[in-house]
Amino acid sequence: MCWNPISMKFTGVVCIAFAIVILSALAPTKAVLEEKVECIPEELMSCIPALQTGSQPPAECCGKLKEQESCLCGYIQNPLFSQYIKSENAHKTLATCGIPYPTC
């Protein structure tokens, strides 16, 4: 049996390339792991009393704010919601819920 070194090198390269393709296809990427958050302002209705009066936010409010934390900049930029999010009571509510005020 005669071994051809060029054929062996080619086969080795093909095997390595195949392994890289398979492993990269199976490796989870950051984009796949991140969940897409829906920005649904209606879900924050439980926060209205705290945002208006500065009262203690209910647990439901804090949970929804944490779920939609990535939406806060969009709410700040939206004239329909900015008055609520920019208020002193909003700062207080976010702090009480352990959410940093966004820098947009």
Biopython code that builds the backbone (N, CA, C, O; Angstrom):
import numpy as np
from Bio.PDB.StructureBuilder import StructureBuilder

atoms = [
    (1, "MET", "N", (0.840, -1.160, 0.000)),
    (1, "MET", "CA", (0.000, 0.000, 0.000)),
    (1, "MET", "C", (0.893, 1.232, 0.000)),
    (1, "MET", "O", (1.819, 1.328, 0.805)),
    (2, "CYS", "N", (0.628, 2.153, -0.874)),
    (2, "CYS", "CA", (1.432, 3.354, -1.013)),
    (2, "CYS", "C", (0.663, 4.549, -0.452)),
    (2, "CYS", "O", (-0.483, 4.786, -0.832)),
    (3, "TRP", "N", (1.299, 5.306, 0.458)),
    (3, "TRP", "CA", (0.656, 6.495, 1.063)),
    (3, "TRP", "C", (1.086, 7.732, 0.307)),
    (3, "TRP", "O", (2.276, 7.954, 0.085)),
    (4, "ASN", "N", (0.142, 8.514, -0.076)),
    (4, "ASN", "CA", (0.409, 9.754, -0.776)),
    (4, "ASN", "C", (0.314, 10.903, 0.240)),
    (4, "ASN", "O", (-0.775, 11.182, 0.742)),
    (5, "PRO", "N", (1.435, 11.574, 0.551)),
    (5, "PRO", "CA", (1.414, 12.624, 1.577)),
    (5, "PRO", "C", (0.491, 13.785, 1.208)),
    (5, "PRO", "O", (-0.099, 14.393, 2.102)),
    (6, "ILE", "N", (0.349, 14.108, -0.059)),
    (6, "ILE", "CA", (-0.518, 15.209, -0.478)),
    (6, "ILE", "C", (-1.975, 14.841, -0.221)),
    (6, "ILE", "O", (-2.753, 15.671, 0.249)),
    (7, "SER", "N", (-2.335, 13.634, -0.521)),
    (7, "SER", "CA", (-3.704, 13.169, -0.292)),
    (7, "SER", "C", (-4.025, 13.175, 1.200)),
    (7, "SER", "O", (-5.131, 13.546, 1.592)),
    (8, "MET", "N", (-3.070, 12.768, 2.033)),
    (8, "MET", "CA", (-3.291, 12.749, 3.477)),
    (8, "MET", "C", (-3.451, 14.167, 4.024)),
    (8, "MET", "O", (-4.292, 14.400, 4.893)),
    (9, "LYS", "N", (-2.658, 15.113, 3.528)),
    (9, "LYS", "CA", (-2.768, 16.502, 3.978)),
    (9, "LYS", "C", (-4.131, 17.065, 3.587)),
    (9, "LYS", "O", (-4.778, 17.737, 4.391)),
    (10, "PHE", "N", (-4.563, 16.799, 2.378)),
    (10, "PHE", "CA", (-5.854, 17.295, 1.914)),
    (10, "PHE", "C", (-6.991, 16.726, 2.757)),
    (10, "PHE", "O", (-7.909, 17.449, 3.144)),
    (11, "THR", "N", (-6.924, 15.436, 3.034)),
    (11, "THR", "CA", (-7.949, 14.788, 3.850)),
    (11, "THR", "C", (-7.965, 15.378, 5.259)),
    (11, "THR", "O", (-9.032, 15.591, 5.835)),
    (12, "GLY", "N", (-6.802, 15.638, 5.802)),
    (12, "GLY", "CA", (-6.708, 16.245, 7.137)),
    (12, "GLY", "C", (-7.306, 17.631, 7.169)),
    (12, "GLY", "O", (-8.027, 17.975, 8.106)),
    (13, "VAL", "N", (-7.017, 18.432, 6.156)),
    (13, "VAL", "CA", (-7.559, 19.790, 6.075)),
    (13, "VAL", "C", (-9.079, 19.749, 5.940)),
    (13, "VAL", "O", (-9.782, 20.535, 6.574)),
    (14, "VAL", "N", (-9.575, 18.848, 5.128)),
    (14, "VAL", "CA", (-11.019, 18.719, 4.943)),
    (14, "VAL", "C", (-11.683, 18.326, 6.265)),
    (14, "VAL", "O", (-12.724, 18.877, 6.624)),
    (15, "CYS", "N", (-11.094, 17.389, 6.978)),
    (15, "CYS", "CA", (-11.652, 16.945, 8.261)),
    (15, "CYS", "C", (-11.670, 18.085, 9.281)),
    (15, "CYS", "O", (-12.656, 18.259, 9.997)),
    (16, "ILE", "N", (-10.604, 18.847, 9.348)),
    (16, "ILE", "CA", (-10.541, 19.978, 10.276)),
    (16, "ILE", "C", (-11.567, 21.046, 9.897)),
    (16, "ILE", "O", (-12.255, 21.581, 10.766)),
    (17, "ALA", "N", (-11.669, 21.355, 8.620)),
    (17, "ALA", "CA", (-12.647, 22.340, 8.159)),
    (17, "ALA", "C", (-14.066, 21.881, 8.474)),
    (17, "ALA", "O", (-14.900, 22.684, 8.894)),
    (18, "PHE", "N", (-14.340, 20.615, 8.276)),
    (18, "PHE", "CA", (-15.666, 20.053, 8.563)),
    (18, "PHE", "C", (-15.966, 20.176, 10.065)),
    (18, "PHE", "O", (-17.071, 20.555, 10.452)),
    (19, "ALA", "N", (-14.984, 19.857, 10.895)),
    (19, "ALA", "CA", (-15.171, 19.938, 12.345)),
    (19, "ALA", "C", (-15.448, 21.376, 12.776)),
    (19, "ALA", "O", (-16.307, 21.611, 13.626)),
    (20, "ILE", "N", (-14.739, 22.326, 12.204)),
    (20, "ILE", "CA", (-14.947, 23.742, 12.539)),
    (20, "ILE", "C", (-16.356, 24.184, 12.153)),
    (20, "ILE", "O", (-17.027, 24.870, 12.924)),
    (21, "VAL", "N", (-16.794, 23.797, 10.983)),
    (21, "VAL", "CA", (-18.147, 24.160, 10.526)),
    (21, "VAL", "C", (-19.203, 23.563, 11.451)),
    (21, "VAL", "O", (-20.150, 24.249, 11.836)),
    (22, "ILE", "N", (-19.047, 22.318, 11.799)),
    (22, "ILE", "CA", (-20.024, 21.647, 12.675)),
    (22, "ILE", "C", (-20.039, 22.303, 14.050)),
    (22, "ILE", "O", (-21.110, 22.601, 14.578)),
    (23, "LEU", "N", (-18.880, 22.529, 14.629)),
    (23, "LEU", "CA", (-18.813, 23.117, 15.963)),
    (23, "LEU", "C", (-19.346, 24.545, 15.982)),
    (23, "LEU", "O", (-20.028, 24.935, 16.929)),
    (24, "SER", "N", (-19.049, 25.315, 14.966)),
    (24, "SER", "CA", (-19.546, 26.694, 14.948)),
    (24, "SER", "C", (-21.056, 26.737, 14.736)),
    (24, "SER", "O", (-21.715, 27.656, 15.221)),
    (25, "ALA", "N", (-21.603, 25.785, 14.040)),
    (25, "ALA", "CA", (-23.048, 25.731, 13.841)),
    (25, "ALA", "C", (-23.760, 25.340, 15.129)),
    (25, "ALA", "O", (-24.887, 25.771, 15.373)),
    (26, "LEU", "N", (-23.110, 24.527, 15.950)),
    (26, "LEU", "CA", (-23.727, 24.070, 17.194)),
    (26, "LEU", "C", (-23.510, 25.034, 18.345)),
    (26, "LEU", "O", (-24.264, 25.004, 19.317)),
    (27, "ALA", "N", (-22.508, 25.878, 18.263)),
    (27, "ALA", "CA", (-22.201, 26.792, 19.364)),
    (27, "ALA", "C", (-23.271, 27.876, 19.461)),
    (27, "ALA", "O", (-23.562, 28.552, 18.475)),
    (28, "PRO", "N", (-23.859, 28.044, 20.648)),
    (28, "PRO", "CA", (-24.867, 29.104, 20.800)),
    (28, "PRO", "C", (-24.198, 30.469, 20.731)),
    (28, "PRO", "O", (-23.121, 30.675, 21.291)),
    (29, "THR", "N", (-24.829, 31.367, 20.060)),
    (29, "THR", "CA", (-24.304, 32.718, 19.961)),
    (29, "THR", "C", (-25.040, 33.610, 20.932)),
    (29, "THR", "O", (-26.108, 33.248, 21.425)),
    (30, "LYS", "N", (-24.484, 34.765, 21.209)),
    (30, "LYS", "CA", (-25.098, 35.718, 22.127)),
    (30, "LYS", "C", (-26.474, 36.129, 21.624)),
    (30, "LYS", "O", (-27.409, 36.261, 22.414)),
    (31, "ALA", "N", (-26.604, 36.328, 20.339)),
    (31, "ALA", "CA", (-27.888, 36.751, 19.769)),
    (31, "ALA", "C", (-28.958, 35.693, 19.974)),
    (31, "ALA", "O", (-30.126, 36.029, 20.170)),
    (32, "VAL", "N", (-28.585, 34.438, 19.935)),
    (32, "VAL", "CA", (-29.555, 33.367, 20.130)),
    (32, "VAL", "C", (-29.974, 33.294, 21.588)),
    (32, "VAL", "O", (-31.136, 33.020, 21.887)),
    (33, "LEU", "N", (-29.034, 33.538, 22.502)),
    (33, "LEU", "CA", (-29.324, 33.420, 23.918)),
    (33, "LEU", "C", (-30.155, 34.583, 24.456)),
    (33, "LEU", "O", (-30.917, 34.403, 25.406)),
    (34, "GLU", "N", (-30.021, 35.775, 23.863)),
    (34, "GLU", "CA", (-30.779, 36.919, 24.333)),
    (34, "GLU", "C", (-32.228, 36.795, 23.900)),
    (34, "GLU", "O", (-32.533, 36.498, 22.745)),
    (35, "GLU", "N", (-33.106, 37.030, 24.854)),
    (35, "GLU", "CA", (-34.512, 36.994, 24.529)),
    (35, "GLU", "C", (-34.947, 38.373, 24.045)),
    (35, "GLU", "O", (-34.511, 39.397, 24.570)),
    (36, "LYS", "N", (-35.788, 38.379, 23.066)),
    (36, "LYS", "CA", (-36.322, 39.616, 22.560)),
    (36, "LYS", "C", (-37.438, 40.067, 23.499)),
    (36, "LYS", "O", (-38.409, 39.342, 23.716)),
    (37, "VAL", "N", (-37.291, 41.260, 24.050)),
    (37, "VAL", "CA", (-38.272, 41.801, 24.976)),
    (37, "VAL", "C", (-39.283, 42.625, 24.200)),
    (37, "VAL", "O", (-38.923, 43.478, 23.389)),
    (38, "GLU", "N", (-40.547, 42.357, 24.459)),
    (38, "GLU", "CA", (-41.596, 43.171, 23.856)),
    (38, "GLU", "C", (-41.852, 44.359, 24.762)),
    (38, "GLU", "O", (-42.008, 44.204, 25.973)),
    (39, "CYS", "N", (-41.894, 45.534, 24.179)),
    (39, "CYS", "CA", (-42.174, 46.752, 24.929)),
    (39, "CYS", "C", (-43.683, 47.002, 24.888)),
    (39, "CYS", "O", (-44.227, 47.504, 23.905)),
    (40, "ILE", "N", (-44.329, 46.637, 25.979)),
    (40, "ILE", "CA", (-45.780, 46.766, 26.073)),
    (40, "ILE", "C", (-46.088, 47.673, 27.263)),
    (40, "ILE", "O", (-46.150, 47.202, 28.399)),
    (41, "PRO", "N", (-46.280, 48.969, 27.014)),
    (41, "PRO", "CA", (-46.498, 49.906, 28.113)),
    (41, "PRO", "C", (-47.717, 49.567, 28.971)),
    (41, "PRO", "O", (-47.743, 49.880, 30.161)),
    (42, "GLU", "N", (-48.713, 48.937, 28.381)),
    (42, "GLU", "CA", (-49.918, 48.582, 29.140)),
    (42, "GLU", "C", (-49.605, 47.636, 30.295)),
    (42, "GLU", "O", (-50.335, 47.593, 31.285)),
    (43, "GLU", "N", (-48.511, 46.875, 30.165)),
    (43, "GLU", "CA", (-48.127, 45.955, 31.232)),
    (43, "GLU", "C", (-47.588, 46.689, 32.456)),
    (43, "GLU", "O", (-47.406, 46.087, 33.514)),
    (44, "LEU", "N", (-47.333, 47.987, 32.312)),
    (44, "LEU", "CA", (-46.792, 48.776, 33.417)),
    (44, "LEU", "C", (-47.879, 49.548, 34.162)),
    (44, "LEU", "O", (-47.571, 50.432, 34.961)),
    (45, "MET", "N", (-49.139, 49.223, 33.908)),
    (45, "MET", "CA", (-50.249, 49.927, 34.553)),
    (45, "MET", "C", (-50.174, 49.836, 36.076)),
    (45, "MET", "O", (-50.592, 50.763, 36.771)),
    (46, "SER", "N", (-49.651, 48.742, 36.595)),
    (46, "SER", "CA", (-49.546, 48.602, 38.048)),
    (46, "SER", "C", (-48.559, 49.605, 38.653)),
    (46, "SER", "O", (-48.516, 49.778, 39.871)),
    (47, "CYS", "N", (-47.768, 50.264, 37.799)),
    (47, "CYS", "CA", (-46.783, 51.242, 38.272)),
    (47, "CYS", "C", (-47.353, 52.662, 38.348)),
    (47, "CYS", "O", (-46.736, 53.540, 38.952)),
    (48, "ILE", "N", (-48.500, 52.894, 37.755)),
    (48, "ILE", "CA", (-49.046, 54.257, 37.666)),
    (48, "ILE", "C", (-49.159, 54.923, 39.038)),
    (48, "ILE", "O", (-48.691, 56.052, 39.185)),
    (49, "PRO", "N", (-49.756, 54.285, 40.054)),
    (49, "PRO", "CA", (-49.847, 54.974, 41.353)),
    (49, "PRO", "C", (-48.477, 55.391, 41.901)),
    (49, "PRO", "O", (-48.325, 56.500, 42.413)),
    (50, "ALA", "N", (-47.493, 54.515, 41.794)),
    (50, "ALA", "CA", (-46.147, 54.837, 42.286)),
    (50, "ALA", "C", (-45.531, 55.971, 41.469)),
    (50, "ALA", "O", (-44.865, 56.844, 42.024)),
    (51, "LEU", "N", (-45.748, 55.962, 40.164)),
    (51, "LEU", "CA", (-45.188, 57.010, 39.308)),
    (51, "LEU", "C", (-45.876, 58.352, 39.536)),
    (51, "LEU", "O", (-45.248, 59.400, 39.390)),
    (52, "GLN", "N", (-47.141, 58.329, 39.888)),
    (52, "GLN", "CA", (-47.878, 59.574, 40.103)),
    (52, "GLN", "C", (-47.692, 60.141, 41.503)),
    (52, "GLN", "O", (-47.610, 61.357, 41.675)),
    (53, "THR", "N", (-47.623, 59.266, 42.505)),
    (53, "THR", "CA", (-47.611, 59.745, 43.891)),
    (53, "THR", "C", (-46.296, 59.512, 44.620)),
    (53, "THR", "O", (-46.063, 60.107, 45.673)),
    (54, "GLY", "N", (-45.443, 58.667, 44.085)),
    (54, "GLY", "CA", (-44.198, 58.342, 44.762)),
    (54, "GLY", "C", (-44.369, 57.264, 45.817)),
    (54, "GLY", "O", (-43.473, 57.037, 46.630)),
    (55, "SER", "N", (-45.520, 56.599, 45.806)),
    (55, "SER", "CA", (-45.776, 55.533, 46.772)),
    (55, "SER", "C", (-44.932, 54.304, 46.461)),
    (55, "SER", "O", (-44.289, 54.220, 45.414)),
    (56, "GLN", "N", (-44.947, 53.369, 47.378)),
    (56, "GLN", "CA", (-44.198, 52.120, 47.219)),
    (56, "GLN", "C", (-44.752, 51.355, 46.010)),
    (56, "GLN", "O", (-45.951, 51.080, 45.965)),
    (57, "PRO", "N", (-43.917, 51.008, 45.038)),
    (57, "PRO", "CA", (-44.414, 50.240, 43.884)),
    (57, "PRO", "C", (-44.713, 48.801, 44.297)),
    (57, "PRO", "O", (-43.969, 48.219, 45.087)),
    (58, "PRO", "N", (-45.788, 48.223, 43.775)),
    (58, "PRO", "CA", (-46.062, 46.814, 44.075)),
    (58, "PRO", "C", (-45.048, 45.897, 43.391)),
    (58, "PRO", "O", (-44.360, 46.294, 42.450)),
    (59, "ALA", "N", (-44.976, 44.674, 43.882)),
    (59, "ALA", "CA", (-44.035, 43.687, 43.327)),
    (59, "ALA", "C", (-44.282, 43.470, 41.840)),
    (59, "ALA", "O", (-43.335, 43.305, 41.072)),
    (60, "GLU", "N", (-45.549, 43.469, 41.430)),
    (60, "GLU", "CA", (-45.867, 43.290, 40.008)),
    (60, "GLU", "C", (-45.242, 44.394, 39.165)),
    (60, "GLU", "O", (-44.717, 44.137, 38.082)),
    (61, "CYS", "N", (-45.303, 45.619, 39.668)),
    (61, "CYS", "CA", (-44.707, 46.759, 38.961)),
    (61, "CYS", "C", (-43.205, 46.547, 38.783)),
    (61, "CYS", "O", (-42.678, 46.689, 37.680)),
    (62, "CYS", "N", (-42.525, 46.208, 39.870)),
    (62, "CYS", "CA", (-41.075, 46.007, 39.794)),
    (62, "CYS", "C", (-40.720, 44.875, 38.831)),
    (62, "CYS", "O", (-39.755, 44.973, 38.073)),
    (63, "GLY", "N", (-41.503, 43.811, 38.869)),
    (63, "GLY", "CA", (-41.255, 42.693, 37.957)),
    (63, "GLY", "C", (-41.390, 43.101, 36.504)),
    (63, "GLY", "O", (-40.562, 42.736, 35.669)),
    (64, "LYS", "N", (-42.439, 43.861, 36.201)),
    (64, "LYS", "CA", (-42.651, 44.301, 34.823)),
    (64, "LYS", "C", (-41.592, 45.308, 34.396)),
    (64, "LYS", "O", (-41.134, 45.279, 33.253)),
    (65, "LEU", "N", (-41.197, 46.203, 35.309)),
    (65, "LEU", "CA", (-40.132, 47.159, 34.976)),
    (65, "LEU", "C", (-38.826, 46.435, 34.672)),
    (65, "LEU", "O", (-38.099, 46.810, 33.753)),
    (66, "LYS", "N", (-38.532, 45.395, 35.450)),
    (66, "LYS", "CA", (-37.302, 44.627, 35.204)),
    (66, "LYS", "C", (-37.381, 43.896, 33.868)),
    (66, "LYS", "O", (-36.390, 43.818, 33.142)),
    (67, "GLU", "N", (-38.562, 43.357, 33.538)),
    (67, "GLU", "CA", (-38.739, 42.682, 32.250)),
    (67, "GLU", "C", (-38.536, 43.653, 31.096)),
    (67, "GLU", "O", (-37.959, 43.294, 30.069)),
    (68, "GLN", "N", (-39.012, 44.885, 31.268)),
    (68, "GLN", "CA", (-38.986, 45.861, 30.182)),
    (68, "GLN", "C", (-37.901, 46.925, 30.366)),
    (68, "GLN", "O", (-37.989, 48.012, 29.794)),
    (69, "GLU", "N", (-36.889, 46.612, 31.157)),
    (69, "GLU", "CA", (-35.814, 47.577, 31.405)),
    (69, "GLU", "C", (-35.191, 48.088, 30.104)),
    (69, "GLU", "O", (-34.856, 49.269, 30.004)),
    (70, "SER", "N", (-35.036, 47.226, 29.121)),
    (70, "SER", "CA", (-34.438, 47.639, 27.846)),
    (70, "SER", "C", (-35.372, 48.557, 27.049)),
    (70, "SER", "O", (-34.949, 49.144, 26.053)),
    (71, "CYS", "N", (-36.613, 48.686, 27.465)),
    (71, "CYS", "CA", (-37.592, 49.530, 26.773)),
    (71, "CYS", "C", (-37.625, 50.963, 27.314)),
    (71, "CYS", "O", (-38.214, 51.845, 26.690)),
    (72, "LEU", "N", (-37.000, 51.196, 28.463)),
    (72, "LEU", "CA", (-37.151, 52.482, 29.135)),
    (72, "LEU", "C", (-36.694, 53.664, 28.280)),
    (72, "LEU", "O", (-37.347, 54.707, 28.288)),
    (73, "CYS", "N", (-35.610, 53.529, 27.556)),
    (73, "CYS", "CA", (-35.149, 54.637, 26.695)),
    (73, "CYS", "C", (-36.190, 54.959, 25.626)),
    (73, "CYS", "O", (-36.418, 56.127, 25.311)),
    (74, "GLY", "N", (-36.811, 53.942, 25.078)),
    (74, "GLY", "CA", (-37.874, 54.163, 24.097)),
    (74, "GLY", "C", (-39.049, 54.894, 24.713)),
    (74, "GLY", "O", (-39.647, 55.762, 24.077)),
    (75, "TYR", "N", (-39.386, 54.548, 25.958)),
    (75, "TYR", "CA", (-40.481, 55.237, 26.644)),
    (75, "TYR", "C", (-40.112, 56.689, 26.932)),
    (75, "TYR", "O", (-40.956, 57.578, 26.829)),
    (76, "ILE", "N", (-38.859, 56.928, 27.292)),
    (76, "ILE", "CA", (-38.399, 58.297, 27.559)),
    (76, "ILE", "C", (-38.502, 59.144, 26.302)),
    (76, "ILE", "O", (-38.848, 60.323, 26.379)),
    (77, "GLN", "N", (-38.209, 58.565, 25.151)),
    (77, "GLN", "CA", (-38.227, 59.304, 23.891)),
    (77, "GLN", "C", (-39.625, 59.449, 23.307)),
    (77, "GLN", "O", (-39.825, 60.226, 22.373)),
    (78, "ASN", "N", (-40.581, 58.721, 23.836)),
    (78, "ASN", "CA", (-41.957, 58.776, 23.344)),
    (78, "ASN", "C", (-42.727, 59.829, 24.139)),
    (78, "ASN", "O", (-42.855, 59.704, 25.357)),
    (79, "PRO", "N", (-43.241, 60.862, 23.472)),
    (79, "PRO", "CA", (-43.962, 61.930, 24.188)),
    (79, "PRO", "C", (-45.159, 61.431, 25.001)),
    (79, "PRO", "O", (-45.552, 62.075, 25.974)),
    (80, "LEU", "N", (-45.734, 60.309, 24.619)),
    (80, "LEU", "CA", (-46.879, 59.783, 25.371)),
    (80, "LEU", "C", (-46.476, 59.256, 26.754)),
    (80, "LEU", "O", (-47.289, 59.260, 27.679)),
    (81, "PHE", "N", (-45.237, 58.808, 26.894)),
    (81, "PHE", "CA", (-44.805, 58.175, 28.138)),
    (81, "PHE", "C", (-43.693, 58.922, 28.864)),
    (81, "PHE", "O", (-43.439, 58.656, 30.039)),
    (82, "SER", "N", (-43.032, 59.847, 28.188)),
    (82, "SER", "CA", (-41.851, 60.485, 28.768)),
    (82, "SER", "C", (-42.152, 61.218, 30.067)),
    (82, "SER", "O", (-41.317, 61.237, 30.971)),
    (83, "GLN", "N", (-43.334, 61.823, 30.174)),
    (83, "GLN", "CA", (-43.659, 62.546, 31.405)),
    (83, "GLN", "C", (-43.648, 61.633, 32.628)),
    (83, "GLN", "O", (-43.315, 62.066, 33.731)),
    (84, "TYR", "N", (-44.011, 60.374, 32.427)),
    (84, "TYR", "CA", (-44.021, 59.424, 33.537)),
    (84, "TYR", "C", (-42.620, 58.942, 33.881)),
    (84, "TYR", "O", (-42.272, 58.809, 35.055)),
    (85, "ILE", "N", (-41.828, 58.684, 32.865)),
    (85, "ILE", "CA", (-40.503, 58.096, 33.076)),
    (85, "ILE", "C", (-39.475, 59.143, 33.511)),
    (85, "ILE", "O", (-38.507, 58.810, 34.195)),
    (86, "LYS", "N", (-39.674, 60.391, 33.124)),
    (86, "LYS", "CA", (-38.716, 61.438, 33.480)),
    (86, "LYS", "C", (-38.994, 62.075, 34.848)),
    (86, "LYS", "O", (-38.184, 62.862, 35.336)),
    (87, "SER", "N", (-40.103, 61.748, 35.452)),
    (87, "SER", "CA", (-40.493, 62.393, 36.711)),
    (87, "SER", "C", (-39.603, 61.956, 37.872)),
    (87, "SER", "O", (-38.930, 60.926, 37.819)),
    (88, "GLU", "N", (-39.624, 62.772, 38.915)),
    (88, "GLU", "CA", (-38.876, 62.452, 40.136)),
    (88, "GLU", "C", (-39.395, 61.148, 40.743)),
    (88, "GLU", "O", (-38.625, 60.347, 41.272)),
    (89, "ASN", "N", (-40.710, 60.949, 40.658)),
    (89, "ASN", "CA", (-41.301, 59.720, 41.196)),
    (89, "ASN", "C", (-40.848, 58.488, 40.408)),
    (89, "ASN", "O", (-40.729, 57.399, 40.970)),
    (90, "ALA", "N", (-40.599, 58.659, 39.124)),
    (90, "ALA", "CA", (-40.096, 57.536, 38.315)),
    (90, "ALA", "C", (-38.692, 57.152, 38.779)),
    (90, "ALA", "O", (-38.373, 55.969, 38.895)),
    (91, "HIS", "N", (-37.862, 58.152, 39.040)),
    (91, "HIS", "CA", (-36.517, 57.879, 39.561)),
    (91, "HIS", "C", (-36.625, 57.095, 40.873)),
    (91, "HIS", "O", (-35.903, 56.123, 41.094)),
    (92, "LYS", "N", (-37.538, 57.539, 41.729)),
    (92, "LYS", "CA", (-37.742, 56.893, 43.022)),
    (92, "LYS", "C", (-38.251, 55.456, 42.848)),
    (92, "LYS", "O", (-37.792, 54.537, 43.527)),
    (93, "THR", "N", (-39.204, 55.279, 41.929)),
    (93, "THR", "CA", (-39.776, 53.948, 41.675)),
    (93, "THR", "C", (-38.709, 52.998, 41.151)),
    (93, "THR", "O", (-38.588, 51.867, 41.622)),
    (94, "LEU", "N", (-37.949, 53.455, 40.191)),
    (94, "LEU", "CA", (-36.886, 52.612, 39.633)),
    (94, "LEU", "C", (-35.863, 52.241, 40.704)),
    (94, "LEU", "O", (-35.425, 51.093, 40.781)),
    (95, "ALA", "N", (-35.485, 53.216, 41.527)),
    (95, "ALA", "CA", (-34.508, 52.944, 42.585)),
    (95, "ALA", "C", (-35.060, 51.927, 43.581)),
    (95, "ALA", "O", (-34.345, 51.023, 44.014)),
    (96, "THR", "N", (-36.342, 52.079, 43.944)),
    (96, "THR", "CA", (-36.963, 51.139, 44.871)),
    (96, "THR", "C", (-36.983, 49.726, 44.292)),
    (96, "THR", "O", (-36.838, 48.746, 45.022)),
    (97, "CYS", "N", (-37.164, 49.630, 42.977)),
    (97, "CYS", "CA", (-37.206, 48.325, 42.307)),
    (97, "CYS", "C", (-35.804, 47.789, 41.997)),
    (97, "CYS", "O", (-35.663, 46.678, 41.486)),
    (98, "GLY", "N", (-34.772, 48.577, 42.304)),
    (98, "GLY", "CA", (-33.404, 48.126, 42.044)),
    (98, "GLY", "C", (-32.990, 48.223, 40.591)),
    (98, "GLY", "O", (-32.125, 47.479, 40.127)),
    (99, "ILE", "N", (-33.623, 49.158, 39.866)),
    (99, "ILE", "CA", (-33.331, 49.338, 38.443)),
    (99, "ILE", "C", (-32.632, 50.691, 38.272)),
    (99, "ILE", "O", (-33.185, 51.712, 38.680)),
    (100, "PRO", "N", (-31.447, 50.727, 37.687)),
    (100, "PRO", "CA", (-30.778, 52.009, 37.474)),
    (100, "PRO", "C", (-31.529, 52.848, 36.446)),
    (100, "PRO", "O", (-32.071, 52.321, 35.475)),
    (101, "TYR", "N", (-31.554, 54.160, 36.674)),
    (101, "TYR", "CA", (-32.194, 55.047, 35.705)),
    (101, "TYR", "C", (-31.385, 54.997, 34.413)),
    (101, "TYR", "O", (-30.161, 55.126, 34.449)),
    (102, "PRO", "N", (-32.045, 54.813, 33.279)),
    (102, "PRO", "CA", (-31.307, 54.635, 32.018)),
    (102, "PRO", "C", (-30.598, 55.905, 31.552)),
    (102, "PRO", "O", (-31.080, 57.020, 31.753)),
    (103, "THR", "N", (-29.463, 55.706, 30.937)),
    (103, "THR", "CA", (-28.770, 56.805, 30.250)),
    (103, "THR", "C", (-28.908, 56.529, 28.761)),
    (103, "THR", "O", (-28.305, 55.605, 28.217)),
    (104, "CYS", "N", (-29.696, 57.335, 28.141)),
    (104, "CYS", "CA", (-30.018, 57.109, 26.712)),
    (104, "CYS", "C", (-29.193, 58.014, 25.825)),
    (104, "CYS", "O", (-29.325, 57.967, 24.602)),
]
sb = StructureBuilder()
sb.init_structure("model")
sb.init_model(0)
sb.init_chain("A")
sb.init_seg("    ")
for serial, (resi, resn, name, xyz) in enumerate(atoms, 1):
    if name == "N":
        sb.init_residue(resn, " ", resi, " ")
    sb.init_atom(name, np.array(xyz, "f"), 0.0, 1.0, " ", f" {name:<3s}", serial, name[0])
structure = sb.get_structure()
